[in-house]
Amino acid sequence: MDCLLRGEEYTKLKRSIIIFLCRFDPYKKGIPCYTIRRKCEQDEAVEIEDDAVVHVFNCRAYAREKNPELRAFLKYVMKNKAESDLTRRIENMVAKKKILEGWSYTAMRQYLYELELKAEGKEEGENERALSTARNMLTMGLGTPGQIAQATGLTLAEVEKLAASGTGRGS
């Protein structure tokens, strides 16, 4: 669906290739590469013109593959040993990707940690502001402890503790 523009005919669908790499033989025939094309179940004579091809690679059968590069690749997938130019390049790309992912993971953890610290700092700052406002209100005699708690967002117990500690009316 994503490959066609709105109103475009199904026959205009571009060629699509789907690849599965299996470290087992999904069809148990010992074939290195199973090539699958779509067919109509009701009538095989109906031609499906979407040009979609599925390649299922049985990496376990790498020794039976005739193409040396493909054989080396399938062996690499199966045994994780780079023995050709192609597989060494792939191994290098995989190593670089792992390093980047490791760095990316570390950077993301650091970023989340910093966000957490900022949130904690903001919360502490808001609490200090509320305590300061409550102290000022108590000192100025502006409201009851219940009203001050409601105005500052502090609990009644916190305001009463402030009042008892000497910050209050007439101090």
C-alpha positions as CSV (number, residue, x, y, z in Angstrom):
1,M,0.0,0.0,0.0
2,D,2.8,2.4,0.9
3,C,4.4,1.8,-2.5
4,L,1.5,3.0,-4.6
5,L,0.1,6.5,-5.0
6,R,-3.6,7.0,-4.4
7,G,-5.6,5.7,-7.4
8,E,-2.5,4.1,-9.0
9,E,-3.1,0.6,-10.5
10,Y,-2.0,-2.5,-8.6
11,T,0.1,-3.5,-11.7
12,K,2.2,-0.4,-11.1
13,L,3.5,-1.8,-7.9
14,K,7.3,-1.8,-7.9
15,R,9.3,-5.0,-7.5
16,S,9.6,-6.0,-3.9
17,I,12.0,-8.5,-2.5
18,I,11.5,-9.9,1.0
19,I,14.5,-11.7,2.6
20,F,14.5,-14.1,5.5
21,L,17.7,-15.3,7.0
22,C,17.2,-18.5,8.9
23,R,19.7,-20.4,11.0
24,F,17.5,-23.5,10.5
25,D,16.0,-25.1,7.5
26,P,12.3,-23.9,7.4
27,Y,11.2,-26.4,4.7
28,K,13.6,-29.2,5.6
29,K,14.8,-29.7,2.0
30,G,18.5,-28.7,2.5
31,I,18.2,-26.0,-0.1
32,P,20.4,-22.9,0.6
33,C,17.9,-20.4,-0.8
34,Y,14.2,-21.0,-1.3
35,T,12.7,-18.5,-3.8
36,I,9.0,-18.0,-3.4
37,R,6.7,-16.2,-5.8
38,R,3.0,-15.6,-5.2
39,K,0.4,-17.8,-6.8
40,C,-3.4,-17.8,-6.8
41,E,-4.6,-20.8,-4.7
42,Q,-7.8,-21.2,-6.7
43,D,-6.1,-21.2,-10.1
44,E,-2.4,-21.3,-10.6
45,A,-2.8,-20.1,-14.2
46,V,-3.8,-16.6,-12.8
47,E,-0.7,-14.5,-13.2
48,I,0.1,-12.3,-10.2
49,E,1.8,-9.2,-11.6
50,D,3.0,-7.6,-8.4
51,D,6.6,-8.9,-9.0
52,A,7.0,-9.7,-5.3
53,V,9.7,-12.3,-4.5
54,V,10.5,-13.9,-1.2
55,H,13.9,-15.4,-0.6
56,V,14.2,-17.6,2.4
57,F,17.9,-18.4,3.1
58,N,18.7,-21.6,5.0
59,C,22.1,-20.6,6.4
60,R,22.6,-24.1,7.7
61,A,23.0,-25.3,4.1
62,Y,25.8,-22.7,3.3
63,A,28.1,-25.5,2.1
64,R,25.7,-26.4,-0.7
65,E,25.5,-22.8,-2.1
66,K,27.4,-22.4,-5.4
67,N,28.0,-18.7,-5.3
68,P,31.2,-18.2,-3.2
69,E,30.2,-14.7,-1.8
70,L,26.7,-15.9,-0.9
71,R,28.2,-19.1,0.6
72,A,30.6,-17.0,2.7
73,F,27.7,-14.8,3.8
74,L,25.5,-17.7,4.8
75,K,28.4,-19.2,6.7
76,Y,29.0,-15.9,8.5
77,V,25.4,-15.8,9.6
78,M,25.5,-19.4,10.7
79,K,29.0,-19.5,12.4
80,N,29.7,-15.8,13.0
81,K,33.1,-16.1,11.3
82,A,34.2,-13.6,8.6
83,E,36.1,-15.3,5.9
84,S,35.6,-13.2,2.8
85,D,36.0,-9.5,1.9
86,L,32.2,-9.1,2.1
87,T,31.8,-10.8,5.5
88,R,34.7,-8.8,6.9
89,R,33.1,-5.6,5.8
90,I,29.8,-6.7,7.3
91,E,31.6,-7.6,10.5
92,N,33.2,-4.2,10.7
93,M,29.8,-2.5,10.1
94,V,28.2,-4.6,12.8
95,A,31.0,-3.7,15.2
96,K,30.7,0.0,14.4
97,K,26.9,-0.2,14.8
98,K,27.3,-1.9,18.2
99,I,29.7,0.9,19.3
100,L,27.3,3.6,18.2
101,E,24.4,1.8,19.9
102,G,26.4,1.5,23.0
103,W,27.3,5.2,22.9
104,S,23.7,6.1,22.1
105,Y,22.4,4.0,25.0
106,T,24.9,5.7,27.3
107,A,24.0,9.1,26.0
108,M,20.3,8.4,26.5
109,R,20.8,7.2,30.0
110,Q,22.8,10.3,30.8
111,Y,20.1,12.5,29.3
112,L,17.4,10.7,31.3
113,Y,19.5,11.0,34.5
114,E,19.9,14.8,33.9
115,L,16.2,15.2,33.3
116,E,15.5,13.3,36.6
117,L,18.0,15.6,38.4
118,K,16.3,18.7,36.9
119,A,12.9,17.4,38.0
120,E,14.2,16.8,41.5
121,G,15.8,20.2,41.6
122,K,12.6,21.9,40.4
123,E,10.6,20.0,43.0
124,E,13.0,21.0,45.7
125,G,12.9,24.6,44.6
126,E,9.1,24.7,44.6
127,N,9.1,23.1,48.1
128,E,11.6,25.7,49.3
129,R,9.5,28.5,47.8
130,A,6.4,27.2,49.5
131,L,8.2,26.9,52.8
132,S,9.5,30.5,52.5
133,T,6.1,31.8,51.6
134,A,4.5,30.0,54.5
135,R,7.2,31.4,56.9
136,N,6.5,34.9,55.6
137,M,2.7,34.5,56.0
138,L,3.1,33.1,59.5
139,T,5.5,36.0,60.4
140,M,3.0,38.6,59.0
141,G,0.0,36.8,60.6
142,L,-1.7,36.3,57.3
143,G,-4.1,33.5,57.7
144,T,-4.6,30.3,59.8
145,P,-2.3,27.3,59.4
146,G,-5.0,25.7,57.3
147,Q,-5.3,28.7,55.0
148,I,-1.6,28.9,54.7
149,A,-1.4,25.2,53.8
150,Q,-4.0,25.7,51.2
151,A,-2.3,28.7,49.7
152,T,1.2,27.2,49.6
153,G,0.4,23.6,48.8
154,L,2.1,22.4,52.0
155,T,0.5,20.0,54.3
156,L,-1.2,21.3,57.5
157,A,1.4,19.3,59.5
158,E,4.3,21.1,57.7
159,V,2.8,24.6,58.3
160,E,2.1,23.7,62.0
161,K,5.7,22.5,62.3
162,L,6.9,25.8,60.9
163,A,4.7,27.7,63.3
164,A,5.9,25.6,66.3
165,S,9.6,26.1,65.3
166,G,9.3,29.8,66.1
167,T,8.5,31.2,62.7
168,G,5.1,32.7,63.3
169,R,3.0,35.5,64.6
170,G,4.8,38.0,66.7
171,S,8.2,36.4,66.3
